[in-house]
Structures are given as C-alpha cells and as structure tokens.
Amino acid sequence: MLGLEGREIRRSNCGWIPVYVESNLGVISIGFTIPNPDEAVIWRGPRKTGLIKQFLRDVDWGELDFLVVDAPPGTSDEHISIVQFLQATGIDGAVIVTTPQQVSLIDVRKEVSFCKKVGVEVLGVVENMSGLSQPLSEFKFTRMTETGEQKDMTEWAMSYIREFAPEILNLIACTEVFDASGGGAAKMCNDMGVPFLGKVPLDPQLRKAAEDGRSCFSDDKCRRASAPALKMIIEKMLAQKNISTENGA
C-alpha cells in the first residue's frame, strides 16, 4: 500500500534503517525480511514478541513526531507486547477500525474493552467500508436475460443519461454493502463512551490507489469520496490531541 515491495532493510552502527516512502515517512515491516512475498510467517508468540521488541528498540528511528503501529485484528499477544514495550514512553492512544456490521462490531467491542483494561486511551473508532460510494459515471449497468445471463447495458444507459439527464453524471451514488441496521460504529461508540471519528466509504478508487502504492490524497479520482472522508477523520483526531495540521504536521 506504500509502494515499497521488493525493498530491503539496511543496517548501520545505530541499528536497522527504516525504508523511507518520503523524507518524513519511514517504515519497518517484517515483509522487508522475507525473500518470497508469498511465504507465510508461521511464528509462535515468543518469536513474534522478540521481533516487535527489535522493531522498537533496534531501529534507528531518529526523532519522531509520530510512531504508528499497524496491529493485527483482535486482542492477541502482539497488542499486549506493544503496550508493555511502549508503556514507559507514553502511548497517546489507539485508533480502532471496524466495518458496520454486527459480526465485526462484536470483536471491536472486545478491542475497546482491552484498551480500557491496559490503560490505553481510545482516540476514536473509524467505520471503514461504510457503504459503496462511486461516481455514477463509473458504474456498469446490466440487464438479466431470460436465460439468467447478464447483458452489458452500460453503453446504452450512459448514452441515455447523457442525452436526457447529463447533470446526474456529476452525482456520487451511495449504497449500503454491509448491514448497518444496528447503528454501526457510531452507536457502539455512544454505548461504550468512546469517540467516533467518522466513516470511510467503500471506494473502488481508494482500493486501486492502495493496490498501486499511491496516496489517495494525490490521486484526483479519490478526491470526490474517500480522500475528504479520511482528511476529516485525521483532522478530528489531531484536534482532540491539540496537534496542528499546518505545514504538513
């Protein structure tokens, strides 16, 4: 997602050197140490704990404004290790990501409870894939035939729209993909007393930018749906911690 596939970690007298996306964004990942990207990492808890400790202690991070740890879902050993290793330095908090449906929120409730038990502030919850949002002009249209096959009607539909209602081509069509009838992440946050940071739509252009290793903020096609949503979430989270977003901070 950061466009760093195939890169390797270098060493210096001060430890491992992060792989840099930009001059102000360095990354360390176990993926840099595996020669075959399709290889599974089958490690037990102690070995994973040792690697997390190395990533925190033996990397020449320099002076940091932020250290972001992307943790796996759930309340596993990795989370406990991260909290223990960083407790002395002070953890600002955790951002928890979920999808709207109840089967996901059940696990996320446990994650919120975990953070409260170990004394990590929940900075907020983000609802990802919160409904499909896509410009109408990017949709494909089909018609089901009597034999059960789908016939592509996109060219006919777009010609019809351009002739009789061209103004709606500038609209973004939205629909729910996951069941959010239970209130989604916003209701869960209200019930559990934690901040709700916002929703990120299921945007095909955001998915494509991520797979190509491009920032959605520099991709014009993401600026209509997903990039504004992400920017609002970032600004809301930083405002809670009284951190300015001026000068790219």
C-alpha positions in Angstrom: 0.0 0.0 0.0 3.0 2.3 0.4 4.7 1.2 -2.8 7.7 -0.5 -1.0 7.5 -4.0 -2.3 10.9 -5.5 -3.0 12.7 -3.1 -0.7 15.2 -4.3 1.9 16.2 -3.1 5.4 19.8 -1.8 5.6 21.9 -1.7 8.8 24.0 1.0 10.3 26.1 1.3 13.5 22.9 2.6 15.2 20.7 -0.3 14.1 18.3 -1.0 11.3 17.5 1.9 9.0 13.8 2.3 8.1 12.7 2.2 4.5 11.5 5.7 3.5 8.4 6.4 1.5 9.1 10.2 1.7 11.8 12.1 3.6 9.4 12.3 6.6 7.8 8.8 6.5 9.9 5.8 7.4 8.6 2.2 7.6 9.7 -1.1 9.2 7.9 -4.3 8.3 8.5 -8.0 8.5 7.8 -8.1 4.8 11.2 -6.5 4.1 12.9 -9.5 5.7 11.1 -12.2 3.7 12.6 -13.1 0.3 9.4 -14.6 -1.1 6.3 -12.3 -0.7 4.0 -15.3 -0.8 5.8 -17.0 2.1 3.7 -17.4 5.3 5.2 -16.2 8.6 4.4 -19.1 11.0 5.8 -17.9 14.3 4.8 -18.7 17.9 4.2 -15.9 20.4 7.8 -15.5 21.8 9.4 -15.1 18.4 6.8 -12.5 17.4 7.3 -10.7 20.7 11.1 -10.7 20.1 10.6 -9.1 16.6 8.3 -6.4 17.9 10.9 -5.6 20.6 13.6 -5.3 17.9 11.4 -3.1 15.7 11.0 -0.7 18.7 14.5 -0.9 20.2 16.9 -1.7 17.4 15.7 0.6 14.6 17.4 4.0 14.1 14.1 5.9 14.1 15.7 9.3 14.8 13.5 12.0 16.3 9.8 11.1 15.6 6.7 13.2 15.6 4.5 10.1 15.4 5.1 6.4 15.7 2.2 4.4 14.2 2.0 0.7 14.8 -0.4 -1.2 12.5 -1.5 -4.1 14.6 -3.5 -7.2 13.5 -7.2 -7.6 14.5 -8.2 -8.9 17.8 -6.6 -8.8 21.3 -3.6 -11.1 20.7 -0.1 -11.3 22.1 1.1 -8.6 19.7 -1.1 -6.0 21.4 0.0 -6.9 24.9 3.7 -6.7 23.8 3.3 -3.3 22.1 1.6 -1.9 25.2 4.2 -3.3 27.6 7.2 -2.1 25.5 5.8 1.4 24.9 4.2 2.0 28.3 7.2 3.8 29.7 7.4 6.2 26.8 3.8 7.1 26.9 1.2 5.9 24.4 -1.1 8.7 23.1 -3.8 6.1 22.3 -5.3 3.7 19.8 -7.4 4.2 16.7 -9.7 1.2 16.2 -11.1 0.4 12.7 -14.2 -1.6 12.1 -16.8 -2.3 9.4 -20.5 -1.5 10.1 -22.0 -5.0 10.5 -22.6 -6.6 13.9 -20.2 -9.5 13.4 -17.3 -7.1 13.1 -18.5 -4.8 16.0 -18.6 -7.8 18.4 -14.8 -8.1 18.0 -14.3 -4.4 18.1 -16.2 -4.1 21.4 -13.6 -6.5 22.9 -10.8 -4.4 21.5 -12.2 -1.3 23.2 -12.5 -3.2 26.5 -8.9 -4.4 26.1 -7.6 -0.8 25.7 -9.5 0.3 28.8 -8.1 -2.6 30.8 -4.5 -1.9 29.8 -4.8 1.9 30.2 -4.6 2.9 26.5 -6.9 5.7 25.6 -9.1 5.0 22.6 -8.6 8.1 20.4 -11.6 7.0 18.4 -13.2 4.4 16.1 -13.3 4.6 12.3 -16.0 2.9 10.4 -14.4 1.6 7.2 -16.2 0.3 4.1 -19.2 2.3 5.2 -21.3 1.9 2.1 -20.2 2.0 -1.5 -19.6 5.5 -2.8 -18.8 5.8 -6.5 -19.4 8.4 -9.2 -22.4 7.4 -11.3 -20.2 7.8 -14.5 -18.1 4.8 -13.3 -20.9 2.4 -12.8 -21.6 -0.5 -15.1 -25.2 -1.4 -16.0 -26.5 -4.8 -16.8 -29.9 -6.5 -17.7 -30.7 -10.1 -16.7 -31.8 -12.1 -19.7 -34.4 -14.9 -19.8 -31.6 -17.4 -19.6 -30.2 -15.9 -16.5 -27.2 -14.3 -18.1 -26.2 -10.7 -17.6 -26.2 -8.5 -20.6 -24.0 -5.4 -20.5 -26.2 -2.3 -21.0 -23.6 0.3 -19.9 -23.2 2.0 -23.3 -26.9 2.3 -23.8 -27.5 3.6 -20.2 -24.8 6.2 -20.4 -25.9 7.4 -23.8 -29.5 7.7 -22.4 -28.3 9.6 -19.3 -26.0 12.0 -21.4 -28.9 12.8 -23.7 -31.8 13.2 -21.2 -30.2 13.9 -17.7 -26.5 14.8 -18.1 -26.4 16.7 -14.8 -26.7 13.4 -12.8 -23.4 12.2 -14.1 -21.8 14.5 -11.6 -23.5 12.8 -8.7 -21.9 10.1 -6.4 -24.1 7.1 -6.0 -24.1 5.5 -2.5 -25.5 2.2 -1.2 -25.0 0.1 1.8 -22.9 -3.1 1.3 -22.8 -4.3 4.9 -25.8 -4.3 7.2 -25.7 -1.2 9.4 -29.3 -1.5 10.7 -27.9 -1.9 14.2 -26.5 1.6 14.2 -23.0 0.7 13.1 -19.8 2.0 14.8 -21.5 5.3 15.8 -24.0 3.6 18.1 -21.3 1.3 19.5 -19.2 4.3 20.4 -22.1 6.0 22.0 -22.8 2.9 24.1 -19.2 2.4 25.2 -18.3 6.1 25.7 -15.5 6.4 23.1 -15.2 9.0 20.3 -16.5 8.2 16.8 -14.1 9.7 14.3 -16.1 9.1 11.1 -16.8 6.9 8.2 -14.7 5.9 5.2 -16.7 4.8 2.2 -16.0 1.7 0.2 -14.4 3.5 -2.7 -13.1 1.5 -5.7 -10.6 4.3 -6.5 -9.2 4.2 -2.9 -8.8 0.4 -3.3 -7.0 0.9 -6.6 -4.7 3.6 -5.2 -3.8 1.3 -2.3 -3.0 -1.6 -4.5 -0.8 0.6 -6.8 1.0 2.0 -3.8 -0.2 5.6 -4.4 -1.5 8.1 -1.8 -5.2 8.8 -2.2 -4.6 12.4 -1.3 -2.6 12.9 -4.5 -5.0 10.9 -6.6 -7.6 13.0 -8.3 -10.1 10.1 -8.6 -10.1 9.7 -4.8 -10.8 13.3 -4.1 -14.6 13.0 -4.6 -15.3 10.4 -1.9 -12.6 8.8 0.1 -9.9 11.4 0.5 -12.2 14.1 2.0 -13.6 11.5 4.5 -10.1 10.5 5.5 -8.9 14.1 5.9 -11.9 14.8 8.2 -11.0 11.9 10.4 -7.4 12.9 10.6 -8.2 16.5 11.5 -10.7 15.4 14.1 -8.3 13.0 15.8 -5.5 15.6 15.8 -7.8 18.3 17.1 -8.6 16.0 20.1 -4.9 15.9 20.9 -4.4 19.7 20.2 -2.0 18.9 17.3 -1.8 21.4 14.5 -2.1 20.2 10.9 -0.3 23.2 9.5 2.9 22.7 7.5 2.1 19.1 6.9 2.5 18.1 10.5 
